[in-house]
Amino acid sequence: MAKNNFQIAEMLTYEQVFSGKPLSTANYVQKIGRMKVLILCSYFVNLDILSLQKDPLKFVYDFFVKENQDFADKFASLLLAKFGSQVGSTPFSTLNFINEIALYYIIEVALTASDSNGQEIEIIAEDQIEFMRMFLAVNSIIVNRQESLYQNKMDNIADAIPIMTACQIADYDYSQQNLIEVCLAQLFKCVYFFQFSEKELPIHLQLFNKNYGVNSWKDYIRCLCSLIIPTIKDNIGGYIVIPSDIEDYEQVVTIFDNLSCKKFDADEDYDFINLRQHPLYKMQDGSYMILSKLFLIEKLYKGLYFEFKEINDSLVGQEMYIKNLRSFIGEKFSEEYLCNYILNKCFPKRFVKKSGADFRAEGIKNSEPDYYVRNKNKVFLFECKDALFSSAIKISYDTQKVTEEIQRKLFFTIEKGKEKRKAIRQLLFNSHRLIQGSIIDDDIKKDFVRIYPIIVTHDRAFSAPGTNWIVNKWFEQELQSNYSDVKKYISPITIINIDAFILSFLHLQSRRFVLEHKIEEFSSLLKNDKELGQKSFVDYFHGQLFDKGLDFDKQLEDLKCLTL
């Protein structure tokens, strides 16, 4: 749908397809049967969403059995009537009737339910209709929450973009992700986290290996990748069967058993943490249902924090216990070890490069840049932030709460009555120091310098459409008020997720992709196309990468060699 010329992904709802009042999700689960609901959810979650959006009618007729032909015809007709101009037009259609949040919510309800139908798995025609009732009823709840946003004034871009951001950020972390790209980025970060842990968390790593029955983290990665990579490359469906005759069968089964749901916590779970930790459901020995391919892939790296946290909690009172593990990993690994390595790789050796540690060694210890790169008179200033977007706020559909969360994480906070600079103000402060000569780089010609301020994020939520626009609104205000001396030298702030650097480092390093050109192109487009304010730089950059053609197989082989 379009709201004042801004496109919103629209979902089908219960009221558009069915009459009468829907049951609760728990009652639908009881009516259909727990196992059958999990099987149907697994089928939906593991669909290729982009292909589905391009040809939803094919899905309709592939999914419904012959006995439901009349309903399939009705469903297809409704899609054509409502979305006819979009069907088949583009993989990024605004049609979005398969909503991942709804599916994950249903899975969690099913996992907490008792099963009145035991282990019955044969799905009959009636089950398909009841499942669609349940699924579309949850869609309706989400749409009602979204609609409350649209009651706000949207007369201009300043009103509209924060509303669009609050709407889209809820499921941005799950939607329109290329699983091969996710796998590459997760694998790369996984390898470097384990290498970091060998030095900084050796006891935690030993206990991790023991929990999974492996001799080293390389065995863990090898076992996981041997089944995950074929699953996504060959677009295998929602099941993994481990051949009983493979080498290290018991080791592989131990790993996958640990990834499978056992006792499920029924407490409120805003970010599907339970499902993220256990994205498989064990059917029988060596046979597993994939509840989420995305979450399974993310177990390579993203899920490691939860594993290491459990280990750390078991070490309370011992010398190796770390009081705030999240901060330790965020600062020491994500913001320093990983960012330094990746950013160093992204630029040619001839460029001047300095890390935060290099600046501290030079005596600059107050809000020093996290990373600095210079090519002649072009300077890239980086702030690396492993901040997490609040899960409860992400799904609040509340413009004020979402905007305030972005402000807290990227602009400033008040702590003990004092204002603490975050990324936006740190970048401006360091740009000012560079122009004034406090940051010393003897070869720079300050009168001709061009500064590109970049926030490197680790949480994908900060790349949601509109976030870059919101951040630059504050940036411009701060520039006018407190840093007018910097204005003629500096470009707008660009938010870039660390995964974008990982996937493109060969292109950036060789200068086949010139980062400053892409930033300038995007900034120019934002000025001339107000609707593009919905788009993030990462999404724009992603499209440019596909135009150039990424050699995923080669990158995958390069990364796999690191684990041998």
Secondary structure, 3 states (H helix, E strand, C coil): CEECCEECCECCCHHHHCCCCCCCHHHHHHHHCHHHHHHHHHHHHCCCHHHHHHCHHHHHHHHCCHHHHHHHHHHHHHHHHHHCCCCCCCCCCCECCCCHHHHHHHHHHHHHCCCCCCCCCCCCHHHHHHHHHHHHHHHHHHHHHHHHHHCCCCCCHHHHHHHHHHHHHHHHCCCCCCHHHHHHHHHHHHHHHHHHHHHHCHHHHHHHHHHCCCCCHHHHHHHHHHHHHHHHHCCCCCEEECCCCCCCHHHHHHHHHHCECCCCCCCCCCCCHHHHHCCEEEEECCEEEECCHHHHHHCCCCCHHHHHHHHHHCCCCCCCCCCCHHHHHHHHHHHHHHHHHHHHHHCCCCCEEEEHHHHHHCCCCCCCCCEEEEECCEEEEEEEECCCCCHHHHCCCCHHHHHHHHHHHHCEEEECCEEEECHHHHHHHHHHHHHHCCCCCCCCCHHHCEEEEEEEECCHHHHCCCHHHHHHHHHHHHHHHHCCCCHHHECCCEEEEHHHHHHHHHHHHCCCCCHHHHHHHHHHHHHHCHHHHHCCHHHHHHHHHHHHCCCHHHHHHHHHHCCC
